[in-house]
Amino acid sequence: MRTLFIDFDLYAEDDPDFKLELIALMIDNLNELHAAYGVSINQKEPMIFRKAYHKVKTTIAMLEDPELNAVVEELKNPDVDPSIVSRFGNIITELIESLSGVK
């Protein structure tokens, strides 16, 4: 489990249904970003990842995860170290697991 820095009360205002919708949207956004990176690499087209990042940057900002922010910035570089790519996948997986456990 990864520590979540987000304060859901700031966004959900004690509405449990909205909180669940928000979590589902965040999970979808993280999955989309991860998939876009893979497509971006396979097609050698960095704009695919950049467009996906732009679409989900609100989710990334809301999560306030400093390591995720740093890794995503690194992924924007064409000569990114493979260890960063691996760490990105791990962070996404950890965040999704943690978000899935929020009640």
ROVEXSE-675162 format. One record per residue: residue number from 0; residue in one letter; x negated, y, z negated of N, C-alpha, C in turn. Coordinates in steps of 0.2 Angstrom, whole numbers, plus 5000, padded with zeros to 4 digits. Atoms other than C-alpha are relative to their C-alpha. Example, Ala and Ser with C-alpha at 12.3 -4.5 7.8 and 13.67 -1.06 7.14 Angstrom:
<atoms>
+------+------+------+------+------+------+------+------+------+------+------+
! resi ! resn !  npx !  npy !  npz ! capx ! capy ! capz !  cpx !  cpy !  cpz !
+------+------+------+------+------+------+------+------+------+------+------+
!    0 !    a ! 4996 ! 4994 ! 5000 ! 4938 ! 4978 ! 4961 ! 4996 ! 5006 ! 5000 !
!    1 !    s ! 5004 ! 4994 ! 5001 ! 4932 ! 4995 ! 4964 ! 5004 ! 5005 ! 4997 !
+------+------+------+------+------+------+------+------+------+------+------+
</atoms>
This chain:
<atoms>
+------+------+------+------+------+------+------+------+------+------+------+
! resi ! resn !  npx !  npy !  npz ! capx ! capy ! capz !  cpx !  cpy !  cpz !
+------+------+------+------+------+------+------+------+------+------+------+
!    0 !    m ! 4996 ! 4994 ! 5000 ! 5000 ! 5000 ! 5000 ! 4996 ! 5006 ! 5000 !
!    1 !    r ! 5004 ! 4994 ! 5000 ! 4994 ! 5017 ! 5004 ! 5004 ! 5006 ! 4996 !
!    2 !    t ! 4997 ! 4995 ! 5004 ! 4997 ! 5032 ! 4993 ! 5004 ! 5005 ! 5005 !
!    3 !    l ! 4997 ! 4995 ! 4996 ! 5010 ! 5044 ! 5001 ! 5000 ! 5006 ! 4996 !
!    4 !    f ! 5000 ! 4993 ! 5003 ! 5008 ! 5062 ! 4998 ! 5006 ! 5004 ! 5001 !
!    5 !    i ! 4994 ! 4997 ! 4999 ! 5025 ! 5067 ! 5004 ! 5005 ! 5001 ! 4994 !
!    6 !    d ! 4995 ! 4999 ! 5005 ! 5038 ! 5074 ! 4992 ! 5006 ! 5000 ! 5004 !
!    7 !    f ! 4994 ! 5000 ! 4996 ! 5054 ! 5068 ! 5000 ! 5005 ! 5004 ! 4997 !
!    8 !    d ! 4995 ! 4995 ! 5003 ! 5064 ! 5079 ! 4988 ! 5000 ! 5007 ! 5004 !
!    9 !    l ! 5000 ! 4994 ! 4997 ! 5058 ! 5094 ! 4998 ! 5004 ! 5000 ! 5007 !
!   10 !    y ! 4997 ! 5001 ! 4993 ! 5066 ! 5087 ! 5014 ! 5007 ! 4997 ! 4999 !
!   11 !    a ! 4994 ! 5004 ! 5001 ! 5080 ! 5075 ! 5008 ! 5005 ! 5003 ! 4996 !
!   12 !    e ! 4996 ! 4997 ! 5005 ! 5087 ! 5086 ! 4994 ! 5005 ! 4995 ! 4997 !
!   13 !    d ! 4996 ! 5006 ! 5004 ! 5093 ! 5070 ! 4984 ! 5005 ! 4997 ! 5004 !
!   14 !    d ! 4995 ! 5004 ! 4996 ! 5103 ! 5063 ! 4999 ! 4996 ! 4994 ! 5002 !
!   15 !    p ! 5003 ! 5006 ! 4998 ! 5098 ! 5045 ! 5000 ! 5000 ! 4998 ! 5007 !
!   16 !    d ! 4999 ! 5002 ! 4993 ! 5105 ! 5042 ! 5017 ! 4995 ! 5004 ! 5005 !
!   17 !    f ! 5005 ! 4996 ! 4996 ! 5095 ! 5056 ! 5024 ! 4993 ! 4998 ! 4999 !
!   18 !    k ! 5006 ! 5002 ! 5001 ! 5080 ! 5051 ! 5016 ! 4998 ! 4993 ! 5004 !
!   19 !    l ! 5002 ! 5007 ! 4996 ! 5081 ! 5033 ! 5024 ! 5000 ! 5002 ! 5007 !
!   20 !    e ! 5001 ! 4998 ! 4993 ! 5084 ! 5041 ! 5041 ! 4994 ! 5004 ! 5001 !
!   21 !    l ! 5006 ! 4997 ! 5000 ! 5069 ! 5052 ! 5038 ! 4994 ! 4995 ! 5000 !
!   22 !    i ! 5006 ! 5005 ! 5000 ! 5058 ! 5037 ! 5034 ! 5000 ! 4996 ! 5006 !
!   23 !    a ! 4999 ! 5003 ! 4994 ! 5065 ! 5028 ! 5049 ! 4997 ! 5004 ! 5006 !
!   24 !    l ! 5003 ! 4996 ! 4995 ! 5060 ! 5042 ! 5060 ! 4993 ! 5001 ! 5000 !
!   25 !    m ! 5007 ! 5000 ! 5001 ! 5043 ! 5044 ! 5052 ! 4997 ! 4993 ! 5003 !
!   26 !    i ! 5003 ! 5007 ! 4998 ! 5040 ! 5025 ! 5055 ! 5000 ! 5000 ! 5008 !
!   27 !    d ! 4999 ! 5000 ! 4993 ! 5046 ! 5027 ! 5073 ! 4994 ! 5004 ! 5003 !
!   28 !    n ! 5005 ! 4995 ! 4997 ! 5034 ! 5042 ! 5076 ! 4993 ! 4997 ! 4999 !
!   29 !    l ! 5007 ! 5003 ! 5001 ! 5019 ! 5033 ! 5069 ! 4999 ! 4994 ! 5005 !
!   30 !    n ! 5001 ! 5005 ! 4995 ! 5022 ! 5018 ! 5080 ! 4999 ! 5003 ! 5007 !
!   31 !    e ! 5001 ! 4997 ! 4993 ! 5024 ! 5029 ! 5095 ! 4993 ! 5003 ! 5001 !
!   32 !    l ! 5006 ! 4997 ! 5000 ! 5008 ! 5038 ! 5091 ! 4995 ! 4995 ! 5001 !
!   33 !    h ! 5004 ! 5005 ! 4999 ! 4999 ! 5022 ! 5089 ! 5000 ! 4997 ! 5007 !
!   34 !    a ! 4999 ! 5002 ! 4993 ! 5006 ! 5015 ! 5105 ! 4997 ! 5004 ! 5005 !
!   35 !    a ! 5002 ! 4995 ! 4996 ! 5002 ! 5031 ! 5114 ! 4992 ! 5000 ! 5001 !
!   36 !    y ! 5007 ! 5001 ! 5000 ! 4984 ! 5029 ! 5109 ! 4997 ! 4995 ! 5004 !
!   37 !    g ! 5001 ! 5006 ! 4997 ! 4983 ! 5012 ! 5116 ! 5001 ! 5001 ! 5008 !
!   38 !    v ! 4998 ! 4999 ! 4993 ! 4991 ! 5017 ! 5133 ! 4995 ! 5005 ! 5002 !
!   39 !    s ! 5005 ! 4994 ! 4999 ! 4979 ! 5033 ! 5133 ! 4994 ! 4997 ! 5002 !
!   40 !    i ! 5006 ! 5003 ! 4999 ! 4964 ! 5022 ! 5132 ! 5000 ! 4995 ! 5006 !
!   41 !    n ! 4999 ! 5005 ! 4995 ! 4970 ! 5008 ! 5144 ! 5000 ! 5004 ! 5007 !
!   42 !    q ! 5000 ! 4997 ! 4994 ! 4974 ! 5021 ! 5157 ! 4995 ! 5006 ! 5001 !
!   43 !    k ! 5005 ! 4994 ! 5000 ! 4960 ! 5033 ! 5153 ! 5003 ! 5006 ! 5002 !
!   44 !    e ! 4996 ! 4994 ! 4999 ! 4972 ! 5047 ! 5152 ! 5001 ! 5003 ! 4993 !
!   45 !    p ! 4999 ! 4997 ! 5006 ! 4969 ! 5057 ! 5136 ! 5006 ! 5004 ! 4998 !
!   46 !    m ! 4994 ! 4996 ! 5001 ! 4984 ! 5068 ! 5139 ! 5006 ! 4996 ! 4997 !
!   47 !    i ! 4995 ! 5004 ! 5003 ! 4995 ! 5053 ! 5134 ! 5000 ! 5001 ! 4993 !
!   48 !    f ! 5001 ! 5000 ! 5007 ! 4989 ! 5053 ! 5117 ! 5001 ! 5007 ! 4997 !
!   49 !    r ! 4999 ! 4993 ! 5002 ! 4989 ! 5072 ! 5115 ! 5007 ! 5002 ! 5000 !
!   50 !    k ! 4993 ! 4999 ! 4999 ! 5007 ! 5073 ! 5121 ! 5004 ! 4997 ! 4994 !
!   51 !    a ! 4997 ! 5003 ! 5006 ! 5012 ! 5060 ! 5108 ! 4999 ! 5003 ! 4994 !
!   52 !    y ! 5001 ! 4996 ! 5006 ! 5003 ! 5069 ! 5095 ! 5004 ! 5006 ! 4999 !
!   53 !    h ! 4996 ! 4994 ! 5000 ! 5011 ! 5085 ! 5099 ! 5008 ! 4999 ! 4998 !
!   54 !    k ! 4993 ! 5002 ! 5001 ! 5028 ! 5076 ! 5098 ! 5001 ! 4998 ! 4992 !
!   55 !    v ! 4999 ! 5002 ! 5007 ! 5025 ! 5069 ! 5081 ! 4996 ! 5004 ! 4995 !
!   56 !    k ! 5004 ! 4996 ! 5004 ! 5014 ! 5082 ! 5073 ! 5004 ! 5002 ! 4994 !
!   57 !    t ! 4996 ! 4998 ! 5006 ! 5028 ! 5087 ! 5061 ! 5000 ! 4994 ! 4995 !
!   58 !    t ! 5001 ! 5005 ! 5004 ! 5028 ! 5070 ! 5054 ! 4993 ! 4999 ! 4997 !
!   59 !    i ! 5007 ! 5000 ! 5003 ! 5009 ! 5070 ! 5052 ! 5000 ! 5005 ! 4995 !
!   60 !    a ! 5001 ! 4994 ! 5005 ! 5010 ! 5087 ! 5043 ! 5004 ! 4998 ! 4994 !
!   61 !    m ! 4996 ! 5001 ! 5005 ! 5024 ! 5081 ! 5032 ! 4997 ! 4994 ! 4995 !
!   62 !    l ! 5004 ! 5006 ! 5003 ! 5014 ! 5065 ! 5027 ! 4994 ! 5003 ! 4995 !
!   63 !    e ! 5005 ! 4997 ! 5004 ! 5000 ! 5077 ! 5021 ! 4994 ! 4995 ! 4998 !
!   64 !    d ! 5005 ! 5005 ! 5002 ! 4988 ! 5062 ! 5022 ! 4993 ! 5003 ! 5003 !
!   65 !    p ! 5006 ! 4997 ! 4997 ! 4970 ! 5070 ! 5024 ! 4996 ! 4995 ! 5004 !
!   66 !    e ! 5004 ! 5005 ! 4996 ! 4962 ! 5054 ! 5031 ! 5004 ! 4999 ! 5007 !
!   67 !    l ! 4996 ! 5001 ! 4994 ! 4976 ! 5052 ! 5044 ! 4998 ! 5006 ! 5005 !
!   68 !    n ! 5002 ! 4994 ! 4997 ! 4973 ! 5070 ! 5049 ! 4993 ! 5000 ! 5003 !
!   69 !    a ! 5006 ! 5000 ! 4997 ! 4955 ! 5068 ! 5051 ! 4999 ! 4995 ! 5005 !
!   70 !    v ! 5001 ! 5005 ! 4995 ! 4956 ! 5052 ! 5061 ! 5003 ! 5002 ! 5006 !
!   71 !    v ! 4996 ! 4997 ! 4994 ! 4969 ! 5060 ! 5073 ! 4996 ! 5005 ! 5003 !
!   72 !    e ! 5004 ! 4995 ! 4997 ! 4957 ! 5074 ! 5076 ! 4994 ! 4997 ! 5004 !
!   73 !    e ! 5005 ! 5004 ! 4996 ! 4943 ! 5062 ! 5080 ! 5002 ! 4997 ! 5006 !
!   74 !    l ! 4997 ! 5003 ! 4994 ! 4954 ! 5053 ! 5092 ! 5001 ! 5004 ! 5006 !
!   75 !    k ! 4999 ! 4996 ! 4995 ! 4956 ! 5068 ! 5102 ! 4993 ! 5001 ! 5004 !
!   76 !    n ! 5007 ! 5000 ! 4997 ! 4937 ! 5067 ! 5107 ! 5000 ! 4994 ! 5005 !
!   77 !    p ! 5000 ! 5006 ! 4996 ! 4934 ! 5056 ! 5122 ! 4994 ! 4995 ! 4998 !
!   78 !    d ! 5005 ! 5005 ! 5002 ! 4918 ! 5048 ! 5114 ! 5001 ! 4998 ! 4993 !
!   79 !    v ! 4999 ! 5001 ! 5007 ! 4926 ! 5043 ! 5098 ! 4997 ! 4993 ! 4998 !
!   80 !    d ! 5003 ! 5006 ! 5002 ! 4917 ! 5030 ! 5088 ! 5006 ! 4994 ! 4999 !
!   81 !    p ! 4995 ! 5005 ! 5001 ! 4926 ! 5013 ! 5088 ! 5002 ! 4998 ! 4993 !
!   82 !    s ! 4998 ! 5001 ! 5007 ! 4926 ! 5012 ! 5069 ! 5006 ! 5005 ! 4999 !
!   83 !    i ! 4994 ! 4995 ! 5001 ! 4938 ! 5027 ! 5070 ! 5006 ! 4997 ! 5003 !
!   84 !    v ! 4994 ! 5003 ! 4996 ! 4950 ! 5018 ! 5082 ! 5002 ! 4995 ! 4995 !
!   85 !    s ! 4998 ! 5006 ! 5005 ! 4950 ! 5003 ! 5070 ! 5003 ! 5003 ! 4994 !
!   86 !    r ! 4997 ! 4996 ! 5006 ! 4953 ! 5015 ! 5055 ! 5007 ! 5003 ! 5001 !
!   87 !    f ! 4994 ! 4998 ! 4998 ! 4967 ! 5023 ! 5064 ! 5006 ! 4995 ! 5000 !
!   88 !    g ! 4995 ! 5005 ! 5000 ! 4976 ! 5007 ! 5067 ! 5002 ! 4998 ! 4992 !
!   89 !    n ! 4999 ! 5002 ! 5007 ! 4974 ! 5002 ! 5048 ! 5004 ! 5005 ! 4996 !
!   90 !    i ! 4996 ! 4995 ! 5004 ! 4980 ! 5019 ! 5042 ! 5007 ! 5000 ! 5002 !
!   91 !    i ! 4993 ! 5000 ! 4998 ! 4996 ! 5018 ! 5053 ! 5003 ! 4994 ! 4997 !
!   92 !    t ! 4997 ! 5006 ! 5003 ! 4999 ! 5000 ! 5047 ! 5002 ! 5002 ! 4992 !
!   93 !    e ! 4999 ! 4998 ! 5008 ! 4997 ! 5006 ! 5028 ! 5005 ! 5005 ! 4999 !
!   94 !    l ! 4994 ! 4995 ! 5001 ! 5008 ! 5021 ! 5030 ! 5007 ! 4997 ! 5002 !
!   95 !    i ! 4993 ! 5003 ! 4999 ! 5022 ! 5011 ! 5038 ! 5002 ! 4995 ! 4995 !
!   96 !    e ! 4998 ! 5004 ! 5006 ! 5021 ! 4998 ! 5024 ! 5002 ! 5004 ! 4994 !
!   97 !    s ! 4998 ! 4996 ! 5006 ! 5021 ! 5011 ! 5011 ! 5007 ! 5004 ! 5001 !
!   98 !    l ! 4994 ! 4996 ! 4998 ! 5035 ! 5021 ! 5020 ! 5006 ! 4995 ! 4999 !
!   99 !    s ! 4995 ! 5006 ! 5000 ! 5045 ! 5004 ! 5021 ! 5002 ! 4999 ! 4993 !
!  100 !    g ! 4998 ! 5002 ! 5007 ! 5044 ! 5002 ! 5002 ! 5003 ! 5005 ! 4996 !
!  101 !    v ! 4997 ! 4994 ! 5003 ! 5051 ! 5019 ! 4998 ! 5007 ! 4999 ! 4999 !
!  102 !    k ! 4993 ! 5001 ! 5001 ! 5068 ! 5018 ! 4990 ! 5003 ! 5007 ! 4998 !
+------+------+------+------+------+------+------+------+------+------+------+
</atoms>
